[in-house]
Amino acid sequence: MSATTAPPKPAVNAFTRLDALAQAHPEWAPWLCVVRVVTADLPDPAWNREPPDTAEPSALSPWLAGAVLRPDARAVASLFDRLTSVARAQGLHALAGDGKTVRQSEAPGDALAVFLAAVNGDDAELSRQATRRGASPDGFRALAQLLPLPYLHACARHWTASSPRPDWTQGYCPVCGAWPSFAEVRGIERSRHLRCGRCAASWAMPVLACTYCASTDHEALGTLVVLDDKSSRFSLDVCKSCSGFLKSCTTLQATPPDGILVADLASVAFDLAAVERGYGRPPGPGVPLDATLAAEHRPADAAPERKTRWWS
């Protein structure tokens, strides 16, 4: 009988960690119920069916810049309905509205409009959709940002397999242009990798470089440790040149894609600590995508206004 190797012990899955967060922070439980909905869809290969049409990216443009997106319209509408239904059931009407102002027959087109606005960071369109539903603009924006995540995860999986860019040197995501949620310092070699909170992409970044302004001035770069927090594996990378911060964690291996959102939520104390000390994050994506929907997916009344926002 030949010797066999025992399978590796499975990592704690995202749902277990969400349950633990709900127990530790009961006041978060309603929002975490909404997060569970999208978490279940993140690894679903059904979102991989039609990759976007993309142009040859430049050294500064992410893979989805100017892309023509081809999401499954029914899958988008279904996820949007589940997100809003759970939010309302949890009493989060500021996020989902009262559900009475939008006719059910308009739901598929509305879902695609919200989907595209969330992908592009189009706050004007998201505010318009919030008003139609009786939701608050900020609350609805938080809910809407969850809608494209399964599709963006699928895009990252496709990109990793078909068009990896090991020479990417920008601080924003090489797939969707978002700023990273946190950095991982991995293994005994302590290599630094940034992780996107939207599509879960991973890309290498020098240890001594600001994610936002690319400063390499060692006198401007520093690390803050939150001593009273239980999560000792996290710290804060800060930059005095642009007053930016990024959470950083030490880990033996990469966080699974469906664990990025949970890890970001679990370490929110570090975001609050950074803000209290006068540091911030860029308001919006690192670079505008200006993505569009394929002709067969475009809502009849959708002509979203694009706004470019830069870190200042």
Summary of the structure (lengths in Angstrom):
residues: 312
radius of gyration: 19.7
end to end distance: 65.8
largest distance: 68.0
contacts: 975
relative contact order: 0.15
helix: 40%
strand: 13%
